[in-house]
Structures are given as C-alpha cells and as structure tokens.
C-alpha cells in the first residue's frame, strides 16, 4: 500500500511540474520565436517551394519544384545554394545549385529537387546559401513542410482478422473451462475483482503518466502513446498467461470482463482529465462503439463455450485439454506476426521507447502483486491480479491512437507496440523458472464442481 501511495504522490508532483514547465515555455515562447524570425530575416534572397507543404509516403522519392529569386549577382562565382532536411533521419536532399546557374538578368534559378523520404514523422526542407570566399552561411526564411506517412497495407487487415478469429476460438475454450460455481463465489465476495479494478484503472494510468513524463519530457507523441496504453483495459493475453502460469482462471476472466465494461467510463474519465495535460491542443473522440464491439466480441464466444460445457461433456473435455497449448500457440503467433507486420516501427525504436515499454507492465506486475498480497490474497489470486494489471489491451490503445491524424497515429503507436513486446518477458521468465524447478501448477477443470488449489510461487 505504501508503494501505491508513493506512486500517486510522485504522479501528483509530475502533474504540478508539468503545469510549471508549460507556463515557463509559454513565457519564453514569444522571445524564442522573435529571435528566430530576426535571424532568418537576414537573407535578401528568397525560395519558393511548389507545393509549400506536402504529405508523402515513407520509402519513396518525390520531386519538388523550386525557385530561388532576388539573388545578388555581384558575387555569383563565390556562392552556391544547397537544400537540406531539418531531420535527415526522416528525409534526405542532396541537390545543390551553383552560382553560375543563376540567371543574371532575372536574378533567379528555377528547377526541381529530389527528396528521398525515409521514415515517419515531420520535417522541413530548407535552402542555405554558402559563400566560399568568407565561409558565410545564410538559411532561407521559407521552407517546405514535409509530412511523412506510410501506405495502407493488406497485411495489416490480415493480421487484425487472424488475431480476432483466433482469440474468439480461444474464448470458446475459456467458456468451456470456466467453473461457474467459483465464479458465483467471486461475485458474492468480489475482493479480488475490486483490487484488480483499483490497480487497473487507478494505478496503471498514474504509472503511465509518470513514466511518460520522466522518460519523454520533450515528446508529446510518446507521452500520449504511453498514457493511452495505461488507461486501456486488461488484454486477452492475461487470460492465456493465467492459464499457462496456473493462476485463477475464473478470477482472470471475471476481471477481464469487468475491466472491459468499466473502460466505457474510466477511459474517457482519464483521457479528458489527466490526459488534457498531455494533449490539450488535440481534440479526440472516444470510439465507444469500438470498445463496445470488443466487449461483445469477448462475451459471445465465452457464452458459446459455457453452452458447450452445459450440453456436451464430450466436447468440453476436448476443449479443456487443448486450452493451454492453444494459449501458447496464440501468444507465439501474435508475437511473431505482430513483429513482422509492424517491422517498420522498429526503425523508430530507441532506448527510451524500450525503457518505457518495459516500465509500464513490469511496474504494474510488481505493484499489483504487492498490493494484492498486502490485502491478504492467496498466491494464485495475487498472481492473477498482477497478470491482469500488467497486461494492457494494446489493441484498444492502438485503435484509439489511430484516430489521430497521420503521422501522429503511427508515431504514437510505437509505444503500445513496445509495451506489447516487453510485457511477456517477466511472465516467460517465471514460466521457465517453474519449469526448471519442476513445478506443475494444477489446472482448473469445469468437469467437477470442486475448488482447486494452485501451487504457490
């Protein structure tokens, strides 16, 4: 409990500091802009880009019409014009215009430049005049605003459809394996679900804000991506890992359901309160229909499994037998296919992004486990609460972030992708440790009505 209090206090300090930082930025903004304008007003020559702003796909080459005019023709032998990108990681321009190419009568040059577009993001293309005689450099007042996005791809739709189908099939297995008697007891005494609600919708949003603030102090896009991941409900992978690690599957399914229903209220609450600190300049509509679709998509296959359990014991045995291997296969499939599908995002990865992607779920695991144990939960339930808390539904986070205009949508998406990649490592480590020690957790079965005890850590 003390760790939770410390986390909340740190976050409140972050919020206060962020307001002070924004105030300081606002105070100095006008001076900075005025200084930049004064510096860029020095050139007497001008550049016209046609068009002056453009959106291009990454990994393409674009041609831009350019005109340089009002050039002082008295020293043409000493000068040359070069075009460059503000961020050469995103785009590269290698064109140059020598002084001899300037028309003496019109004092201008007209032609085109080639821009090699590489990576997602925003950059500007400038022209600079070099005077070889005195090593003087002048930067153009005018620039080309370049927005870089990626092309829509068929593989994205295939990946989404494949995962949706496989998860639906898996939830039929979950429904067949659910112990309805245990679920009834959990609902009558919902201590575990209440703890899970606190850790999921209070602890995780605060962690995501604090980590985003300290790890990405200058990047609103990265803060936004992490915050949207932190306020998302628990993911379906939590049920799979609960089965694999021998947690309380019934508690896991109940917490997942509660989490996805509660997301209707809690996500907008966080986004339009603490989230305003991060993206006060952005207007975003929360897609309630998509969240509702996701919740229904969980309930329907789960209900099918329950019906199978009630009316077909033979099929129930088969489904329960294959529950764990299917869970493992689905996790492997998601990891491999997601990596291949979103390979382009790895070009955006940095140590900061990997750190943030690790801290959010790993702190969630640790703090949720500590809180659950402090409130006298048995090891199996504490493990389940920790798994449910640490595993976020990065799919919902990605979908919400996709409502942003490009390329912000893709730039912010790199965070939930990083979180999804880093989330399984502690759980995989625990699984391998148990295998090494020879632990074999007792599985839940819906075929008898007995309660089952799970081996503690």
C-alpha positions as CSV (number, residue, x, y, z in Angstrom):
1,X,0.0,0.0,0.0
2,X,2.9,2.3,0.8
3,X,4.2,1.9,-2.8
4,X,0.8,2.8,-4.2
5,X,0.8,6.0,-2.1
6,X,4.3,6.9,-3.2
7,X,3.3,6.3,-6.8
8,X,0.3,8.6,-6.5
9,X,2.4,11.3,-4.8
10,X,5.1,11.1,-7.5
11,X,2.5,11.5,-10.1
12,X,0.9,14.5,-8.5
13,X,4.3,16.1,-8.3
14,X,4.7,15.3,-12.1
15,X,1.4,17.0,-12.8
16,X,2.4,20.1,-10.9
17,X,5.8,20.3,-12.5
18,X,4.2,19.8,-16.0
19,X,2.0,22.8,-15.4
20,X,5.0,24.9,-14.3
21,X,7.1,23.8,-17.3
22,X,4.2,24.7,-19.7
23,X,3.9,28.1,-18.1
24,X,7.7,28.6,-18.5
25,X,7.5,27.6,-22.1
26,X,4.7,30.0,-22.7
27,X,6.6,32.8,-21.1
28,X,9.7,32.3,-23.2
29,X,8.0,31.2,-26.4
30,X,7.5,34.7,-27.8
31,X,11.1,35.7,-27.2
32,X,12.4,32.5,-29.0
33,X,10.1,33.0,-32.0
34,X,11.1,36.6,-32.2
35,X,14.8,35.7,-32.1
36,X,14.4,33.0,-34.8
37,X,12.5,35.5,-37.1
38,X,15.2,38.1,-36.6
39,X,17.9,35.5,-37.5
40,X,16.1,34.2,-40.6
41,X,15.2,37.7,-41.9
42,X,18.9,38.2,-42.8
43,X,18.8,36.7,-46.3
44,X,17.8,39.1,-49.1
45,X,17.1,36.2,-51.5
46,X,14.0,34.0,-51.3
47,X,13.0,30.5,-52.1
48,X,9.6,29.3,-53.3
49,X,8.7,25.6,-52.9
50,X,5.8,24.3,-55.0
51,X,4.0,23.0,-53.2
52,X,4.9,24.6,-49.9
53,X,3.7,21.6,-47.9
54,X,3.3,18.0,-48.9
55,X,2.4,14.6,-47.5
56,X,4.5,11.7,-48.8
57,X,4.7,8.0,-48.1
58,X,7.8,6.7,-46.4
59,X,10.4,4.9,-48.6
60,X,9.6,6.9,-51.7
61,X,11.2,9.6,-53.7
62,X,9.4,12.9,-54.5
63,X,10.2,15.7,-56.9
64,X,9.6,19.3,-55.7
65,X,9.6,22.4,-58.0
66,X,11.8,25.2,-56.5
67,X,12.5,28.8,-57.5
68,X,15.3,30.9,-56.0
69,X,14.9,34.6,-56.7
70,X,16.3,38.0,-55.7
71,X,19.8,36.7,-55.7
72,X,22.7,39.3,-55.5
73,X,24.5,38.5,-58.8
74,X,27.7,40.5,-57.9
75,X,29.4,37.5,-56.4
76,X,28.0,34.5,-58.3
77,X,31.4,32.8,-58.5
78,X,31.6,32.7,-54.7
79,X,28.2,31.3,-53.8
80,X,26.2,28.1,-54.1
81,X,22.8,27.0,-52.8
82,X,22.2,23.7,-51.0
83,X,19.0,22.1,-49.9
84,X,18.8,20.0,-46.7
85,X,16.3,18.3,-44.4
86,X,15.9,19.5,-40.9
87,X,15.9,15.9,-39.8
88,X,18.0,13.7,-42.1
89,X,16.8,10.6,-40.4
90,X,13.3,11.2,-42.0
91,X,14.3,12.7,-45.3
92,X,17.4,13.5,-47.3
93,X,18.1,16.1,-50.0
94,X,21.4,16.2,-51.9
95,X,20.6,18.8,-54.5
96,X,22.9,21.9,-55.0
97,X,22.7,24.9,-57.3
98,X,26.0,26.7,-58.2
99,X,26.2,30.5,-58.6
100,X,26.8,30.0,-62.3
101,X,23.3,28.5,-62.7
102,X,21.6,31.7,-61.5
103,X,20.2,33.9,-64.4
104,X,22.0,37.2,-64.2
105,X,19.1,39.2,-65.7
106,X,16.2,37.8,-63.7
107,X,18.4,37.1,-60.6
108,X,16.8,33.7,-60.2
109,X,17.0,30.0,-60.7
110,X,14.2,27.7,-61.4
111,X,14.3,23.9,-61.3
112,X,13.5,20.9,-59.1
113,X,15.0,19.0,-56.2
114,X,14.7,15.3,-55.3
115,X,13.7,14.4,-51.8
116,X,14.4,10.8,-50.5
117,X,11.6,10.1,-48.0
118,X,12.7,7.6,-45.4
119,X,10.8,7.5,-42.1
120,X,7.6,8.5,-40.4
121,X,7.3,12.0,-39.0
122,X,7.5,15.7,-39.7
123,X,10.4,17.6,-41.1
124,X,11.1,20.8,-43.1
125,X,13.3,21.3,-46.2
126,X,15.4,24.5,-46.2
127,X,17.8,26.1,-48.6
128,X,21.1,27.6,-47.5
129,X,23.5,29.8,-49.3
130,X,27.2,29.2,-48.9
131,X,29.8,31.9,-49.6
132,X,33.1,30.1,-50.1
133,X,35.0,33.3,-50.0
134,X,34.2,34.3,-46.4
135,X,32.6,31.0,-45.2
136,X,29.3,32.8,-44.6
137,X,26.1,30.8,-44.4
138,X,22.6,32.0,-44.8
139,X,19.4,29.9,-44.2
140,X,16.3,30.6,-46.2
141,X,13.3,32.1,-44.5
142,X,11.0,29.9,-46.5
143,X,10.8,26.1,-46.1
144,X,8.9,23.1,-47.4
145,X,6.8,21.4,-44.7
146,X,7.0,17.6,-45.2
147,X,4.7,15.2,-43.5
148,X,5.7,11.5,-43.9
149,X,3.1,8.7,-43.5
150,X,3.0,5.1,-44.5
151,X,0.9,3.3,-47.2
152,X,-2.1,1.3,-46.1
153,X,-1.3,-2.4,-46.4
154,X,-3.3,-5.6,-46.8
155,X,-1.2,-7.4,-44.2
156,X,-2.5,-5.1,-41.5
157,X,-6.1,-6.2,-42.2
158,X,-5.0,-9.8,-42.4
159,X,-3.2,-9.6,-39.0
160,X,-6.2,-8.0,-37.3
161,X,-8.6,-10.5,-38.7
162,X,-6.4,-13.5,-37.9
163,X,-6.0,-12.4,-34.3
164,X,-9.7,-11.7,-33.9
165,X,-10.6,-15.2,-35.2
166,X,-8.0,-17.0,-33.0
167,X,-8.9,-15.1,-29.9
168,X,-12.6,-15.9,-30.5
169,X,-11.8,-19.6,-30.8
170,X,-9.7,-19.4,-27.6
171,X,-12.5,-17.8,-25.7
172,X,-14.8,-20.7,-26.6
173,X,-12.2,-22.9,-24.8
174,X,-12.2,-20.5,-21.9
175,X,-16.0,-20.7,-21.7
176,X,-15.9,-24.5,-21.7
177,X,-13.3,-24.5,-18.9
178,X,-14.9,-21.9,-16.6
179,X,-16.1,-23.1,-13.2
180,X,-19.4,-21.4,-12.8
181,X,-19.6,-22.2,-9.1
182,X,-16.3,-20.5,-8.4
183,X,-17.5,-17.5,-10.5
184,X,-20.6,-17.2,-8.3
185,X,-18.5,-17.2,-5.2
186,X,-16.2,-14.5,-6.7
187,X,-19.2,-12.3,-7.5
188,X,-20.7,-12.7,-4.0
189,X,-17.4,-11.8,-2.4
190,X,-15.6,-9.6,-5.0
191,X,-12.4,-8.7,-3.1
192,X,-10.1,-9.8,-5.9
193,X,-12.0,-8.0,-8.7
194,X,-12.2,-4.9,-6.6
195,X,-8.4,-4.9,-6.1
196,X,-8.0,-5.6,-9.8
197,X,-10.2,-2.6,-10.6
198,X,-8.0,-0.3,-8.4
199,X,-4.8,-1.5,-9.9
200,X,-6.1,-1.5,-13.5
201,X,-7.8,1.9,-13.6
202,X,-6.1,3.9,-10.9
203,X,-2.5,2.5,-10.6
204,X,-1.8,1.9,-14.3
205,X,-2.9,5.3,-15.6
206,X,-0.8,7.1,-12.9
207,X,2.2,4.9,-13.7
208,X,1.8,5.6,-17.5
209,X,1.6,9.3,-16.9
210,X,4.6,9.4,-14.5
211,X,6.8,7.2,-16.8
212,X,5.9,9.2,-19.9
213,X,6.7,12.4,-18.2
214,X,10.1,11.4,-17.0
215,X,11.2,9.2,-19.9
216,X,9.8,11.5,-22.7
217,X,9.9,15.1,-21.3
218,X,10.0,16.7,-24.7
219,X,7.8,14.3,-26.8
220,X,4.1,14.8,-26.5
221,X,3.5,11.9,-29.0
222,X,5.4,9.4,-26.9
223,X,3.7,10.6,-23.7
224,X,0.3,10.3,-25.4
225,X,1.1,6.7,-26.6
226,X,2.1,5.6,-23.2
227,X,-0.9,7.2,-21.5
228,X,-3.4,5.7,-23.8
229,X,-1.8,2.3,-23.2
230,X,-2.0,2.8,-19.4
231,X,-5.7,3.7,-19.4
232,X,-6.7,0.8,-21.6
233,X,-8.4,-2.3,-20.0
234,X,-6.7,-5.6,-19.5
235,X,-5.9,-7.6,-22.6
236,X,-7.0,-11.1,-23.6
237,X,-3.4,-12.3,-23.3
238,X,-3.8,-12.1,-19.5
239,X,-6.2,-15.0,-19.6
240,X,-3.8,-17.0,-21.6
241,X,-0.9,-16.3,-19.2
242,X,-3.1,-17.0,-16.2
243,X,-3.7,-20.5,-17.6
244,X,-0.1,-21.1,-18.5
245,X,1.2,-20.0,-15.1
246,X,-1.5,-21.7,-13.1
247,X,-3.4,-18.7,-11.8
248,X,-7.1,-18.4,-11.0
249,X,-8.6,-18.6,-14.5
250,X,-12.1,-17.8,-13.2
251,X,-10.9,-14.7,-11.5
252,X,-8.9,-13.7,-14.6
253,X,-12.0,-14.0,-16.9
254,X,-14.2,-12.1,-14.5
255,X,-11.6,-9.3,-14.1
256,X,-11.2,-9.1,-17.9
257,X,-14.9,-8.7,-18.3
258,X,-15.2,-6.1,-15.6
259,X,-12.3,-4.2,-17.0
260,X,-13.7,-4.0,-20.5
261,X,-17.1,-2.9,-19.2
262,X,-15.6,-0.3,-16.8
263,X,-13.5,1.0,-19.8
264,X,-16.6,2.7,-21.0
265,X,-16.4,5.2,-18.1
266,X,-12.8,5.0,-17.0
267,X,-11.1,5.7,-20.3
268,X,-13.0,8.9,-21.1
269,X,-12.6,10.0,-17.5
270,X,-8.8,9.7,-17.6
271,X,-8.4,11.0,-21.2
272,X,-10.4,14.1,-20.5
273,X,-8.9,14.9,-17.1
274,X,-5.2,13.9,-16.7
275,X,-5.0,13.3,-20.5
276,X,-5.7,17.0,-21.1
277,X,-2.3,17.8,-19.5
278,X,-0.6,15.9,-22.3
279,X,-2.7,16.8,-25.4
280,X,-4.6,20.0,-24.5
281,X,-4.2,21.1,-28.1
282,X,-5.8,17.9,-29.6
283,X,-9.5,17.2,-30.0
284,X,-10.2,13.5,-29.9
285,X,-13.5,11.5,-29.9
286,X,-13.5,8.3,-27.9
287,X,-14.8,5.4,-30.0
288,X,-17.4,4.0,-27.7
289,X,-18.8,1.7,-30.4
290,X,-15.4,0.1,-30.9
291,X,-15.0,-0.6,-27.2
292,X,-18.5,-2.0,-27.1
293,X,-17.7,-4.2,-30.1
294,X,-14.6,-5.5,-28.3
295,X,-16.6,-6.3,-25.1
296,X,-19.2,-8.1,-27.1
297,X,-16.6,-10.0,-29.0
298,X,-15.3,-11.4,-25.7
299,X,-18.7,-12.3,-24.3
300,X,-20.2,-14.1,-27.3
301,X,-17.5,-16.8,-27.7
302,X,-17.3,-17.1,-23.9
303,X,-21.1,-17.8,-23.9
304,X,-20.7,-20.4,-26.6
305,X,-18.1,-22.2,-24.5
306,X,-20.4,-22.2,-21.5
307,X,-23.3,-23.7,-23.6
308,X,-20.9,-26.4,-24.8
309,X,-19.9,-27.1,-21.2
310,X,-23.5,-27.5,-20.2
311,X,-24.8,-29.6,-23.1
312,X,-21.8,-31.5,-24.4
313,X,-19.4,-33.0,-21.8
314,X,-17.5,-34.8,-24.6
315,X,-16.6,-31.6,-26.4
316,X,-15.9,-29.9,-23.1
317,X,-13.2,-32.4,-22.3
318,X,-11.6,-31.9,-25.7
319,X,-11.7,-28.1,-25.4
320,X,-10.3,-28.1,-21.9
321,X,-7.5,-30.5,-22.9
322,X,-6.3,-28.1,-25.7
323,X,-6.7,-24.9,-23.7
324,X,-3.1,-24.4,-22.6
325,X,-1.4,-25.5,-25.9
326,X,-3.8,-23.2,-27.9
327,X,-2.9,-20.3,-25.5
328,X,0.8,-20.9,-26.0
329,X,0.4,-21.1,-29.8
330,X,-1.7,-17.9,-29.9
331,X,0.9,-16.0,-27.9
332,X,3.7,-17.1,-30.2
333,X,1.6,-16.3,-33.3
334,X,0.8,-12.8,-32.0
335,X,4.4,-12.0,-31.1
336,X,5.8,-13.3,-34.5
337,X,3.1,-11.9,-36.7
338,X,2.9,-8.5,-34.9
339,X,6.7,-8.2,-35.2
340,X,6.6,-8.9,-39.0
341,X,3.6,-6.7,-39.6
342,X,4.9,-3.7,-37.7
343,X,8.6,-4.2,-38.7
344,X,8.8,-0.6,-39.9
345,X,8.1,0.7,-36.3
346,X,11.4,-0.8,-35.1
347,X,13.2,1.9,-37.1
348,X,11.6,4.4,-34.6
349,X,12.7,2.4,-31.6
350,X,15.2,3.9,-29.1
351,X,16.4,3.0,-25.6
352,X,13.8,5.4,-24.2
353,X,11.0,3.6,-26.0
354,X,12.2,0.2,-24.9
355,X,12.6,1.5,-21.3
356,X,9.1,2.9,-21.3
357,X,7.7,-0.2,-22.9
358,X,9.2,-2.2,-20.0
359,X,8.5,0.0,-17.1
360,X,4.7,0.2,-17.6
361,X,3.9,-3.5,-17.5
362,X,6.7,-4.5,-15.2
363,X,5.8,-1.9,-12.5
364,X,2.2,-3.0,-13.0
365,X,3.1,-6.6,-12.2
366,X,5.2,-5.7,-9.1
367,X,2.9,-3.1,-7.5
368,X,-0.3,-5.1,-8.2
369,X,1.3,-8.2,-6.7
370,X,2.4,-6.2,-3.6
371,X,-1.0,-4.6,-3.1
372,X,-2.8,-8.0,-3.5
373,X,-0.5,-9.7,-1.0
374,X,-0.9,-6.8,1.4
375,X,-4.6,-7.3,1.3
376,X,-4.3,-11.0,2.2
377,X,-5.0,-12.5,-1.2
378,X,-3.8,-16.1,-1.8
379,X,-0.8,-16.6,-4.1
380,X,-2.9,-17.8,-7.1
381,X,-5.2,-14.8,-6.8
382,X,-2.3,-12.3,-6.3
383,X,-0.6,-13.7,-9.3
384,X,-3.8,-13.4,-11.4
385,X,-4.3,-9.8,-10.2
386,X,-0.7,-9.0,-11.1
387,X,-1.1,-10.5,-14.6
388,X,-4.4,-8.8,-15.3
389,X,-2.9,-5.4,-14.2
390,X,0.4,-5.6,-16.1
391,X,-1.1,-6.8,-19.4
392,X,-2.8,-4.0,-21.1
393,X,-5.1,-4.3,-24.2
394,X,-2.6,-2.6,-26.5
395,X,-5.0,-3.3,-29.4
396,X,-7.5,-0.8,-27.9
397,X,-4.7,1.7,-27.3
398,X,-3.5,1.3,-30.9
399,X,-7.1,1.7,-32.2
400,X,-7.6,4.9,-30.2
401,X,-4.3,6.3,-31.3
402,X,-5.2,5.5,-34.9
403,X,-7.9,8.2,-34.6
404,X,-5.1,10.8,-34.6
405,X,-4.1,12.3,-38.0
406,X,-1.1,10.7,-39.6
407,X,1.8,10.5,-39.0
408,X,1.0,11.1,-35.3
409,X,-1.1,7.9,-35.3
410,X,1.9,5.8,-36.3
411,X,4.4,7.8,-34.2
412,X,2.3,7.2,-31.0
413,X,1.6,3.6,-32.0
414,X,5.3,2.7,-31.5
415,X,4.7,2.9,-27.7
416,X,1.9,0.2,-27.3
417,X,3.9,-1.9,-29.7
418,X,6.9,-1.6,-27.4
419,X,4.7,-2.4,-24.4
420,X,3.3,-5.5,-26.2
421,X,6.8,-6.7,-26.9
422,X,8.2,-6.1,-23.4
423,X,5.2,-7.3,-21.5
424,X,5.7,-11.1,-21.7
425,X,9.4,-11.2,-20.6
426,X,8.8,-11.4,-16.8
427,X,6.0,-13.9,-17.3
428,X,8.1,-16.0,-19.6
429,X,10.9,-15.9,-17.1
430,X,8.6,-17.1,-14.4
431,X,7.3,-19.9,-16.6
432,X,10.9,-21.1,-17.4
433,X,11.8,-20.8,-13.7
434,X,8.9,-23.0,-12.7
435,X,9.8,-25.5,-15.5
436,X,13.4,-25.6,-14.2
437,X,12.2,-26.2,-10.7
438,X,9.8,-28.8,-11.8
439,X,6.6,-27.0,-10.7
440,X,3.5,-28.3,-12.3
441,X,0.5,-26.0,-11.5
442,X,-2.8,-27.8,-11.0
443,X,-5.2,-26.8,-13.8
444,X,-8.7,-25.7,-13.4
445,X,-11.4,-28.0,-14.7
446,X,-15.1,-27.4,-15.3
447,X,-15.8,-31.1,-15.2
448,X,-16.3,-31.3,-11.5
449,X,-17.6,-28.7,-9.1
450,X,-14.7,-28.9,-6.7
451,X,-12.5,-25.9,-5.9
452,X,-8.9,-26.3,-6.9
453,X,-5.8,-25.0,-5.2
454,X,-3.0,-23.6,-7.3
455,X,0.6,-24.2,-6.3
456,X,2.1,-21.1,-4.8
457,X,5.3,-19.4,-6.1
